[in-house]
């Protein structure tokens, strides 16, 4: 993963409410969730960089 978010092994577990609705059932701690979210953000930024420069993302 990114290595930026160095959570200790066994970081704070997610509560039952936080676990409900997660699309990746293997995630059990905030540290694991942070890592997955960081990867997703990086992928989104790479996708955005591939868009044509004239591409207006925020139009109706």
PyMOL Python script that loads the backbone (N, CA, C, O; Angstrom):
from pymol import cmd

cmd.read_pdbstr("""\
ATOM      1  N   UNK A   1       0.837  -1.178   0.000  1.00  0.00           N
ATOM      2  CA  UNK A   1       0.000   0.000   0.000  1.00  0.00           C
ATOM      3  C   UNK A   1       0.884   1.244   0.000  1.00  0.00           C
ATOM      4  O   UNK A   1       2.028   1.191  -0.452  1.00  0.00           O
ATOM      5  N   UNK A   2       0.371   2.343   0.495  1.00  0.00           N
ATOM      6  CA  UNK A   2       1.094   3.594   0.368  1.00  0.00           C
ATOM      7  C   UNK A   2       2.246   3.742   1.342  1.00  0.00           C
ATOM      8  O   UNK A   2       3.259   4.358   1.012  1.00  0.00           O
ATOM      9  N   UNK A   3       2.105   3.183   2.546  1.00  0.00           N
ATOM     10  CA  UNK A   3       3.149   3.344   3.548  1.00  0.00           C
ATOM     11  C   UNK A   3       3.065   4.667   4.280  1.00  0.00           C
ATOM     12  O   UNK A   3       3.762   4.862   5.276  1.00  0.00           O
ATOM     13  N   UNK A   4       2.231   5.579   3.813  1.00  0.00           N
ATOM     14  CA  UNK A   4       2.100   6.898   4.435  1.00  0.00           C
ATOM     15  C   UNK A   4       1.404   6.772   5.785  1.00  0.00           C
ATOM     16  O   UNK A   4       1.767   7.455   6.742  1.00  0.00           O
ATOM     17  N   UNK A   5       0.414   5.906   5.859  1.00  0.00           N
ATOM     18  CA  UNK A   5      -0.396   5.762   7.057  1.00  0.00           C
ATOM     19  C   UNK A   5       0.073   4.542   7.836  1.00  0.00           C
ATOM     20  O   UNK A   5      -0.496   3.459   7.700  1.00  0.00           O
ATOM     21  N   UNK A   6       1.090   4.711   8.637  1.00  0.00           N
ATOM     22  CA  UNK A   6       1.666   3.586   9.365  1.00  0.00           C
ATOM     23  C   UNK A   6       0.877   3.320  10.634  1.00  0.00           C
ATOM     24  O   UNK A   6       1.174   3.879  11.690  1.00  0.00           O
ATOM     25  N   UNK A   7      -0.126   2.467  10.528  1.00  0.00           N
ATOM     26  CA  UNK A   7      -0.925   2.070  11.677  1.00  0.00           C
ATOM     27  C   UNK A   7      -0.301   0.836  12.299  1.00  0.00           C
ATOM     28  O   UNK A   7       0.139  -0.064  11.583  1.00  0.00           O
ATOM     29  N   UNK A   8      -0.257   0.783  13.613  1.00  0.00           N
ATOM     30  CA  UNK A   8       0.288  -0.419  14.250  1.00  0.00           C
ATOM     31  C   UNK A   8      -0.595  -1.624  13.982  1.00  0.00           C
ATOM     32  O   UNK A   8      -1.799  -1.489  13.767  1.00  0.00           O
ATOM     33  N   UNK A   9       0.009  -2.795  13.998  1.00  0.00           N
ATOM     34  CA  UNK A   9      -0.746  -4.037  13.842  1.00  0.00           C
ATOM     35  C   UNK A   9      -1.809  -4.083  14.925  1.00  0.00           C
ATOM     36  O   UNK A   9      -1.529  -3.808  16.092  1.00  0.00           O
ATOM     37  N   UNK A  10      -3.034  -4.433  14.535  1.00  0.00           N
ATOM     38  CA  UNK A  10      -4.129  -4.492  15.498  1.00  0.00           C
ATOM     39  C   UNK A  10      -4.665  -3.127  15.857  1.00  0.00           C
ATOM     40  O   UNK A  10      -5.158  -2.924  16.966  1.00  0.00           O
ATOM     41  N   UNK A  11      -4.575  -2.178  14.923  1.00  0.00           N
ATOM     42  CA  UNK A  11      -5.082  -0.826  15.173  1.00  0.00           C
ATOM     43  C   UNK A  11      -6.550  -0.872  15.581  1.00  0.00           C
ATOM     44  O   UNK A  11      -7.185  -1.925  15.521  1.00  0.00           O
ATOM     45  N   UNK A  12      -7.077   0.253  15.990  1.00  0.00           N
ATOM     46  CA  UNK A  12      -8.441   0.336  16.517  1.00  0.00           C
ATOM     47  C   UNK A  12      -9.439  -0.412  15.646  1.00  0.00           C
ATOM     48  O   UNK A  12      -9.590  -0.112  14.461  1.00  0.00           O
ATOM     49  N   UNK A  13     -10.113  -1.381  16.235  1.00  0.00           N
ATOM     50  CA  UNK A  13     -11.113  -2.129  15.459  1.00  0.00           C
ATOM     51  C   UNK A  13     -12.287  -1.232  15.079  1.00  0.00           C
ATOM     52  O   UNK A  13     -12.628  -0.291  15.795  1.00  0.00           O
ATOM     53  N   UNK A  14     -12.892  -1.543  13.947  1.00  0.00           N
ATOM     54  CA  UNK A  14     -14.097  -0.841  13.541  1.00  0.00           C
ATOM     55  C   UNK A  14     -15.270  -1.355  14.371  1.00  0.00           C
ATOM     56  O   UNK A  14     -15.307  -2.530  14.737  1.00  0.00           O
ATOM     57  N   UNK A  15     -16.220  -0.485  14.665  1.00  0.00           N
ATOM     58  CA  UNK A  15     -17.408  -0.901  15.406  1.00  0.00           C
ATOM     59  C   UNK A  15     -18.341  -1.659  14.464  1.00  0.00           C
ATOM     60  O   UNK A  15     -18.158  -1.645  13.247  1.00  0.00           O
ATOM     61  N   UNK A  16     -19.335  -2.315  15.040  1.00  0.00           N
ATOM     62  CA  UNK A  16     -20.311  -3.054  14.225  1.00  0.00           C
ATOM     63  C   UNK A  16     -21.013  -2.117  13.245  1.00  0.00           C
ATOM     64  O   UNK A  16     -21.268  -2.494  12.101  1.00  0.00           O
ATOM     65  N   UNK A  17     -21.326  -0.898  13.686  1.00  0.00           N
ATOM     66  CA  UNK A  17     -21.965   0.078  12.798  1.00  0.00           C
ATOM     67  C   UNK A  17     -21.042   0.481  11.654  1.00  0.00           C
ATOM     68  O   UNK A  17     -21.491   0.651  10.520  1.00  0.00           O
ATOM     69  N   UNK A  18     -19.755   0.634  11.949  1.00  0.00           N
ATOM     70  CA  UNK A  18     -18.793   1.004  10.913  1.00  0.00           C
ATOM     71  C   UNK A  18     -18.570  -0.131   9.919  1.00  0.00           C
ATOM     72  O   UNK A  18     -18.347   0.117   8.734  1.00  0.00           O
ATOM     73  N   UNK A  19     -18.630  -1.365  10.392  1.00  0.00           N
ATOM     74  CA  UNK A  19     -18.431  -2.524   9.521  1.00  0.00           C
ATOM     75  C   UNK A  19     -19.610  -2.749   8.585  1.00  0.00           C
ATOM     76  O   UNK A  19     -19.447  -3.277   7.485  1.00  0.00           O
ATOM     77  N   UNK A  20     -20.790  -2.348   9.022  1.00  0.00           N
ATOM     78  CA  UNK A  20     -21.993  -2.561   8.219  1.00  0.00           C
ATOM     79  C   UNK A  20     -21.901  -1.738   6.937  1.00  0.00           C
ATOM     80  O   UNK A  20     -21.652  -0.533   6.977  1.00  0.00           O
ATOM     81  N   UNK A  21     -22.099  -2.381   5.838  1.00  0.00           N
ATOM     82  CA  UNK A  21     -22.082  -1.699   4.556  1.00  0.00           C
ATOM     83  C   UNK A  21     -20.725  -1.631   3.871  1.00  0.00           C
ATOM     84  O   UNK A  21     -20.643  -1.160   2.737  1.00  0.00           O
ATOM     85  N   UNK A  22     -19.655  -2.087   4.523  1.00  0.00           N
ATOM     86  CA  UNK A  22     -18.353  -2.102   3.859  1.00  0.00           C
ATOM     87  C   UNK A  22     -18.394  -3.093   2.701  1.00  0.00           C
ATOM     88  O   UNK A  22     -18.932  -4.191   2.836  1.00  0.00           O
ATOM     89  N   UNK A  23     -17.827  -2.705   1.571  1.00  0.00           N
ATOM     90  CA  UNK A  23     -17.826  -3.577   0.399  1.00  0.00           C
ATOM     91  C   UNK A  23     -16.687  -4.594   0.442  1.00  0.00           C
ATOM     92  O   UNK A  23     -16.700  -5.568  -0.311  1.00  0.00           O
ATOM     93  N   UNK A  24     -15.714  -4.379   1.305  1.00  0.00           N
ATOM     94  CA  UNK A  24     -14.582  -5.298   1.448  1.00  0.00           C
ATOM     95  C   UNK A  24     -14.645  -5.924   2.837  1.00  0.00           C
ATOM     96  O   UNK A  24     -14.206  -5.313   3.810  1.00  0.00           O
ATOM     97  N   UNK A  25     -15.184  -7.131   2.938  1.00  0.00           N
ATOM     98  CA  UNK A  25     -15.406  -7.737   4.253  1.00  0.00           C
ATOM     99  C   UNK A  25     -14.134  -8.051   5.042  1.00  0.00           C
ATOM    100  O   UNK A  25     -14.220  -8.270   6.251  1.00  0.00           O
ATOM    101  N   UNK A  26     -12.979  -8.083   4.421  1.00  0.00           N
ATOM    102  CA  UNK A  26     -11.742  -8.392   5.129  1.00  0.00           C
ATOM    103  C   UNK A  26     -11.203  -7.241   5.961  1.00  0.00           C
ATOM    104  O   UNK A  26     -10.252  -7.428   6.720  1.00  0.00           O
ATOM    105  N   UNK A  27     -11.780  -6.069   5.839  1.00  0.00           N
ATOM    106  CA  UNK A  27     -11.313  -4.900   6.589  1.00  0.00           C
ATOM    107  C   UNK A  27     -11.909  -4.948   7.983  1.00  0.00           C
ATOM    108  O   UNK A  27     -13.123  -5.056   8.150  1.00  0.00           O
ATOM    109  N   UNK A  28     -11.024  -4.864   9.001  1.00  0.00           N
ATOM    110  CA  UNK A  28     -11.511  -4.929  10.376  1.00  0.00           C
ATOM    111  C   UNK A  28     -11.007  -3.786  11.253  1.00  0.00           C
ATOM    112  O   UNK A  28     -11.523  -3.588  12.353  1.00  0.00           O
ATOM    113  N   UNK A  29      -9.998  -3.021  10.784  1.00  0.00           N
ATOM    114  CA  UNK A  29      -9.460  -1.924  11.600  1.00  0.00           C
ATOM    115  C   UNK A  29      -9.477  -0.627  10.819  1.00  0.00           C
ATOM    116  O   UNK A  29      -9.569  -0.620   9.591  1.00  0.00           O
ATOM    117  N   UNK A  30      -9.386   0.477  11.559  1.00  0.00           N
ATOM    118  CA  UNK A  30      -9.320   1.789  10.917  1.00  0.00           C
ATOM    119  C   UNK A  30      -8.069   1.901  10.044  1.00  0.00           C
ATOM    120  O   UNK A  30      -8.106   2.525   8.984  1.00  0.00           O
ATOM    121  N   UNK A  31      -6.974   1.304  10.482  1.00  0.00           N
ATOM    122  CA  UNK A  31      -5.739   1.353   9.701  1.00  0.00           C
ATOM    123  C   UNK A  31      -5.902   0.688   8.345  1.00  0.00           C
ATOM    124  O   UNK A  31      -5.454   1.222   7.330  1.00  0.00           O
ATOM    125  N   UNK A  32      -6.544  -0.480   8.324  1.00  0.00           N
ATOM    126  CA  UNK A  32      -6.785  -1.171   7.051  1.00  0.00           C
ATOM    127  C   UNK A  32      -7.705  -0.351   6.157  1.00  0.00           C
ATOM    128  O   UNK A  32      -7.477  -0.262   4.951  1.00  0.00           O
ATOM    129  N   UNK A  33      -8.744   0.248   6.736  1.00  0.00           N
ATOM    130  CA  UNK A  33      -9.662   1.075   5.970  1.00  0.00           C
ATOM    131  C   UNK A  33      -8.943   2.297   5.409  1.00  0.00           C
ATOM    132  O   UNK A  33      -9.171   2.675   4.260  1.00  0.00           O
ATOM    133  N   UNK A  34      -8.083   2.915   6.204  1.00  0.00           N
ATOM    134  CA  UNK A  34      -7.311   4.069   5.730  1.00  0.00           C
ATOM    135  C   UNK A  34      -6.424   3.704   4.549  1.00  0.00           C
ATOM    136  O   UNK A  34      -6.322   4.463   3.585  1.00  0.00           O
ATOM    137  N   UNK A  35      -5.787   2.549   4.621  1.00  0.00           N
ATOM    138  CA  UNK A  35      -4.913   2.114   3.530  1.00  0.00           C
ATOM    139  C   UNK A  35      -5.704   1.911   2.232  1.00  0.00           C
ATOM    140  O   UNK A  35      -5.282   2.361   1.167  1.00  0.00           O
ATOM    141  N   UNK A  36      -6.855   1.230   2.327  1.00  0.00           N
ATOM    142  CA  UNK A  36      -7.671   0.983   1.144  1.00  0.00           C
ATOM    143  C   UNK A  36      -8.169   2.309   0.556  1.00  0.00           C
ATOM    144  O   UNK A  36      -8.179   2.481  -0.663  1.00  0.00           O
ATOM    145  N   UNK A  37      -8.580   3.240   1.416  1.00  0.00           N
ATOM    146  CA  UNK A  37      -9.048   4.532   0.938  1.00  0.00           C
ATOM    147  C   UNK A  37      -7.923   5.319   0.271  1.00  0.00           C
ATOM    148  O   UNK A  37      -8.152   5.988  -0.737  1.00  0.00           O
ATOM    149  N   UNK A  38      -6.713   5.245   0.821  1.00  0.00           N
ATOM    150  CA  UNK A  38      -5.577   5.951   0.238  1.00  0.00           C
ATOM    151  C   UNK A  38      -5.271   5.423  -1.162  1.00  0.00           C
ATOM    152  O   UNK A  38      -4.996   6.204  -2.073  1.00  0.00           O
ATOM    153  N   UNK A  39      -5.317   4.119  -1.335  1.00  0.00           N
ATOM    154  CA  UNK A  39      -5.084   3.512  -2.654  1.00  0.00           C
ATOM    155  C   UNK A  39      -6.167   3.979  -3.633  1.00  0.00           C
ATOM    156  O   UNK A  39      -5.872   4.312  -4.781  1.00  0.00           O
ATOM    157  N   UNK A  40      -7.410   4.002  -3.176  1.00  0.00           N
ATOM    158  CA  UNK A  40      -8.514   4.439  -4.026  1.00  0.00           C
ATOM    159  C   UNK A  40      -8.332   5.890  -4.461  1.00  0.00           C
ATOM    160  O   UNK A  40      -8.581   6.222  -5.620  1.00  0.00           O
ATOM    161  N   UNK A  41      -7.905   6.751  -3.557  1.00  0.00           N
ATOM    162  CA  UNK A  41      -7.660   8.157  -3.891  1.00  0.00           C
ATOM    163  C   UNK A  41      -6.533   8.270  -4.909  1.00  0.00           C
ATOM    164  O   UNK A  41      -6.637   9.037  -5.866  1.00  0.00           O
ATOM    165  N   UNK A  42      -5.455   7.512  -4.712  1.00  0.00           N
ATOM    166  CA  UNK A  42      -4.333   7.535  -5.653  1.00  0.00           C
ATOM    167  C   UNK A  42      -4.787   7.103  -7.045  1.00  0.00           C
ATOM    168  O   UNK A  42      -4.398   7.712  -8.042  1.00  0.00           O
ATOM    169  N   UNK A  43      -5.610   6.053  -7.118  1.00  0.00           N
ATOM    170  CA  UNK A  43      -6.115   5.584  -8.408  1.00  0.00           C
ATOM    171  C   UNK A  43      -6.995   6.642  -9.067  1.00  0.00           C
ATOM    172  O   UNK A  43      -6.930   6.838 -10.280  1.00  0.00           O
ATOM    173  N   UNK A  44      -7.811   7.319  -8.278  1.00  0.00           N
ATOM    174  CA  UNK A  44      -8.664   8.384  -8.813  1.00  0.00           C
ATOM    175  C   UNK A  44      -7.847   9.544  -9.349  1.00  0.00           C
ATOM    176  O   UNK A  44      -8.191  10.117 -10.382  1.00  0.00           O
ATOM    177  N   UNK A  45      -6.780   9.895  -8.667  1.00  0.00           N
ATOM    178  CA  UNK A  45      -5.925  10.983  -9.138  1.00  0.00           C
ATOM    179  C   UNK A  45      -5.201  10.606 -10.424  1.00  0.00           C
ATOM    180  O   UNK A  45      -5.036  11.439 -11.316  1.00  0.00           O
ATOM    181  N   UNK A  46      -4.764   9.339 -10.522  1.00  0.00           N
ATOM    182  CA  UNK A  46      -4.127   8.888 -11.763  1.00  0.00           C
ATOM    183  C   UNK A  46      -5.132   8.912 -12.913  1.00  0.00           C
ATOM    184  O   UNK A  46      -4.785   9.306 -14.027  1.00  0.00           O
ATOM    185  N   UNK A  47      -6.377   8.493 -12.657  1.00  0.00           N
ATOM    186  CA  UNK A  47      -7.430   8.545 -13.682  1.00  0.00           C
ATOM    187  C   UNK A  47      -7.648   9.987 -14.125  1.00  0.00           C
ATOM    188  O   UNK A  47      -7.765  10.263 -15.319  1.00  0.00           O
ATOM    189  N   UNK A  48      -7.702  10.893 -13.176  1.00  0.00           N
ATOM    190  CA  UNK A  48      -7.928  12.299 -13.493  1.00  0.00           C
ATOM    191  C   UNK A  48      -6.787  12.867 -14.333  1.00  0.00           C
ATOM    192  O   UNK A  48      -7.024  13.676 -15.230  1.00  0.00           O
ATOM    193  N   UNK A  49      -5.554  12.452 -14.052  1.00  0.00           N
ATOM    194  CA  UNK A  49      -4.401  12.912 -14.831  1.00  0.00           C
ATOM    195  C   UNK A  49      -4.457  12.436 -16.280  1.00  0.00           C
ATOM    196  O   UNK A  49      -3.879  13.073 -17.160  1.00  0.00           O
ATOM    197  N   UNK A  50      -5.144  11.324 -16.537  1.00  0.00           N
ATOM    198  CA  UNK A  50      -5.234  10.799 -17.900  1.00  0.00           C
ATOM    199  C   UNK A  50      -6.315  11.505 -18.722  1.00  0.00           C
ATOM    200  O   UNK A  50      -6.371  11.334 -19.940  1.00  0.00           O
ATOM    201  N   UNK A  51      -7.163  12.287 -18.078  1.00  0.00           N
ATOM    202  CA  UNK A  51      -8.223  12.994 -18.796  1.00  0.00           C
ATOM    203  C   UNK A  51      -7.613  14.078 -19.668  1.00  0.00           C
ATOM    204  O   UNK A  51      -6.592  14.657 -19.297  1.00  0.00           O
ATOM    205  N   UNK A  52      -8.213  14.368 -20.821  1.00  0.00           N
ATOM    206  CA  UNK A  52      -7.717  15.463 -21.659  1.00  0.00           C
ATOM    207  C   UNK A  52      -7.729  16.775 -20.877  1.00  0.00           C
ATOM    208  O   UNK A  52      -8.605  17.002 -20.042  1.00  0.00           O
ATOM    209  N   UNK A  53      -6.767  17.617 -21.151  1.00  0.00           N
ATOM    210  CA  UNK A  53      -6.645  18.878 -20.396  1.00  0.00           C
ATOM    211  C   UNK A  53      -7.875  19.769 -20.554  1.00  0.00           C
ATOM    212  O   UNK A  53      -8.187  20.538 -19.644  1.00  0.00           O
ATOM    213  N   UNK A  54      -8.570  19.689 -21.666  1.00  0.00           N
ATOM    214  CA  UNK A  54      -9.759  20.498 -21.875  1.00  0.00           C
ATOM    215  C   UNK A  54     -11.011  19.890 -21.262  1.00  0.00           C
ATOM    216  O   UNK A  54     -12.091  20.475 -21.347  1.00  0.00           O
ATOM    217  N   UNK A  55     -10.876  18.727 -20.649  1.00  0.00           N
ATOM    218  CA  UNK A  55     -11.995  18.005 -20.056  1.00  0.00           C
ATOM    219  C   UNK A  55     -12.479  18.753 -18.817  1.00  0.00           C
ATOM    220  O   UNK A  55     -11.719  18.932 -17.865  1.00  0.00           O
ATOM    221  N   UNK A  56     -13.754  19.198 -18.822  1.00  0.00           N
ATOM    222  CA  UNK A  56     -14.304  19.924 -17.685  1.00  0.00           C
ATOM    223  C   UNK A  56     -15.107  18.950 -16.836  1.00  0.00           C
ATOM    224  O   UNK A  56     -16.232  18.591 -17.185  1.00  0.00           O
ATOM    225  N   UNK A  57     -14.535  18.533 -15.743  1.00  0.00           N
ATOM    226  CA  UNK A  57     -15.123  17.520 -14.875  1.00  0.00           C
ATOM    227  C   UNK A  57     -16.409  17.997 -14.201  1.00  0.00           C
ATOM    228  O   UNK A  57     -17.274  17.184 -13.875  1.00  0.00           O
ATOM    229  N   UNK A  58     -16.539  19.292 -13.992  1.00  0.00           N
ATOM    230  CA  UNK A  58     -17.641  19.801 -13.165  1.00  0.00           C
ATOM    231  C   UNK A  58     -18.758  20.457 -13.960  1.00  0.00           C
ATOM    232  O   UNK A  58     -19.461  21.311 -13.420  1.00  0.00           O
ATOM    233  N   UNK A  59     -18.947  20.094 -15.214  1.00  0.00           N
ATOM    234  CA  UNK A  59     -20.053  20.661 -15.970  1.00  0.00           C
ATOM    235  C   UNK A  59     -21.336  19.882 -15.678  1.00  0.00           C
ATOM    236  O   UNK A  59     -21.288  18.751 -15.193  1.00  0.00           O
ATOM    237  N   UNK A  60     -22.467  20.491 -15.975  1.00  0.00           N
ATOM    238  CA  UNK A  60     -23.750  19.802 -15.819  1.00  0.00           C
ATOM    239  C   UNK A  60     -23.851  18.750 -16.868  1.00  0.00           C
ATOM    240  O   UNK A  60     -24.853  18.037 -16.933  1.00  0.00           O
TER     241      UNK A  60
END
""", "prot")
cmd.dss("prot")
cmd.show_as("cartoon", "prot")
cmd.util.cbc("prot")
cmd.orient("prot")
